[in-house]
Amino acid sequence: MSTSTQTILEKCQKIQNRILKIIKFYPLKTRTTQIHHDMNIEMLAPRFLKLLDKYVASRSTHEQINDDLLRSEQLNSDHNPRRFQTLFEIFTISKEKQCFL
C-alpha cells in the first residue's frame, strides 16, 4: 500500500481503538489486541484486505478489472523492487498463497 493509504489506515485504527476503549470502559493501558479479541472485532488492515479480496472476486468477470490486473502484472513483470505494494499486488499475492494451500 502507498504511504498515504497506510497513514490513513493507521489513523483510523487509532480512532477505532480509542472508541472501543471508551465504549467498553477498558483502562487506557489495555492492549488493543486484547480489546479486539474480547469484542471479536478484526483490526482494520486484515478487514480491508478481506473486503478487497471479496470485491475483486465478485468482479472477476468484469472486463475493466481484469484488464487492470493484467496491466499491473505486465508493469511489474520486470521485478523492480518497490517500497510499497499496490492493491493489485496484494491481491495477486494473496491469491497465489491460497492456491498453494
Secondary structure, 3 states (H helix, E strand, C coil): CCHHHHHHHHHHHHHHHHHHHHHCCCCCCCCHHHHHHHHCCCCHHHHHHHHHHHHHHHCCCCHHHHHHHHHHHHHHHHCCCCCCCCHHHHHHHHHHHHHHC
